Amino acid sequence: MARTIDWDGDAVVIIDQTALPETFRTLRLETVDELIEAIRRLAVRGAPALGAAGALGVALSARRHGTDSESALAAVRAEAERLAHARPTAVNLRYGVERALAALPQGADAVLTDALAVLDEDERVNRAASRHAAELLLRRCPPRPLRVLTHCNTGRLATVAWGTALGTVRHLHADGRIDQVLVDETRPLLQGSRLTAWELADEGIPHRVLPDGAAAAAMARGMVDCVVVGADRVAANGDTANKIGTYGLAVAAAHHDIPFVVVATESTLDRSLPDGGGIVIEERAAEEVTQLAGVPVAPEGSAVFNPAFDVTPVALLTAVVTENGVFATGRGT
């Protein structure tokens, strides 16, 4: 399967990211409810991939309910709204939903055409954004193969095909400029060790997995030349919401004067928000922290703080880069 998420005649087909790295399997989702469940349990995740999911979900709904009556249109819009709220922080999900909904008056076939266009555009804009980021890092980093630290998963599994921050790594690797990728585990759901390391191993890119808590120590020991991450929402001033732990990485990188670049697509920008203070942060189930593979790892009844994301102020970033180039700059620029 070339794409992380795709359309297969009358259903959405995804790579089930909850099964990796032990098992590679795909899921066929035939209803919006099945798609919403897959999104909530992170079988499909990553900002650009969620944009595609949103658009394809509207196409599913339009084909199921039709578009030839007000009641049918209302049913599609209601399902689309539920879909858009499946994960509140990732702006791409609503972007995909609203883009497909715009074609609803033209009928179900038009909705599907627009949804498929979202998929076709994803690889192109991801390649462009990650190339801009790679060029920026080559200008800012030593002229040798680089030690790159990344957080969470931002490769083809998080997008339709190519990747944002990990797409940057792929460009650098193709140019012979990767010494090693340091992969944060990304607790509590281990998207780094399960997914990013899987992608890097699959492509033969040298990498090393480390606990999230070891990243600052790696910087202090001179093991990191730059940090590159993705984003789930970027405010108008460049403040960035990304996987929990990103803010701490940015603080450490700023202390050690290490370039820190966010790679995102224009669809991840939320220009309606002047800064990151207005970004809604999703909080997830306590069991993700208190259990490991169903086995308790904390005393029963322990209170839990489990935000899925945090917000990094633009002042701590070197740059936010999109397919159109540098969107925002912070320190050292």
C-alpha positions, 0 to 999 in steps of 0.5 A: 500500500503506497499511501497511509490513507486512501480510497478503495471504491466505496471505503476508506482504507488505512494502515492501522498504526496501532498494530505497528511495529509488530504487525502491518495491516490495513483496515477498511472503513465503510462508515463515518462511525468506523472512521471516527473510531479509528481516528480516536484510537489513533489507528490513523493519526498525524495532521496531514493524514487527518486532513485526508481522513476528514475529506474522505469521511465526508465523501463516505457520508455523501455516498451513503445519504445522497445529496438530493434532499434537504434531509440528506444534506443535513445528515451529511453535515451532521456526520461531518461535524462529528468527524471534525470534532474527533480530535480537536487540536489538529486543525487539518481534520476540520480543514479536510472536512470543510473542503469536502463539504464545499462541494456538497451542493454539486453532489456526492461525486464532486465531494469525492473528487475534492476529497481525492484532490486533498490526497493528491496534493498532500505528497506534493506540499509535504515534499516542498515543505520538507525540502525548504526545511532541509535547505534551511538546516543545511544553511544553519548546521555544520557542513557534515552529516548531521545528528538530527533529533525528532519527536513523535511521528511525522513521516509517511504514516502521519501524512498521505505519502511523504512526511513533514519533519521526517520528510526533511530527514528523507531529503537530507539522507538522500543528499548524504547529510544524515549521520544519525536520527535520534528518535524520541520514544514519545510517551505515553503511546510511543509513536516515535519508537513504534512508528518513526523508528519503523519508518527509518528502519524500513528505509535503512536510515541510521537511527537511535531510539531514546527516552524522551527524558534523555533528549536534553542530556543528548543535547548537553553531550553534543550529540544533537546538531538540530531538532526537527518536528511537525505540527498539529496547529500553528497560530498566526504568529508561529506558536506551534501545537505539537505532540506533548514534550515538544515544548520541553525539547524547544526549551532545551534546544534554546539553552544549547543554541541548537536549531529547532525547525517546525515543518508543516503545511499551509493547511496546518496554519490557523490564521484565525488564532493570533497566538497559541493561547487559543489552541484547544489541547486534547486530553486523553484517557488516564489509562494511557498513562496508568497502564502499559499493554493493559497492565497497571503501572500506577496505583489504582485511583491515581490522578492523571494529567495526560495532554496529547499536545503542548504549545511551543512559543515561536520565540523558542523556535528557529523557524516554522516552514511550509511548502511556501517557505519560511512562515515564521521565525524566532530565535537566532534569525 
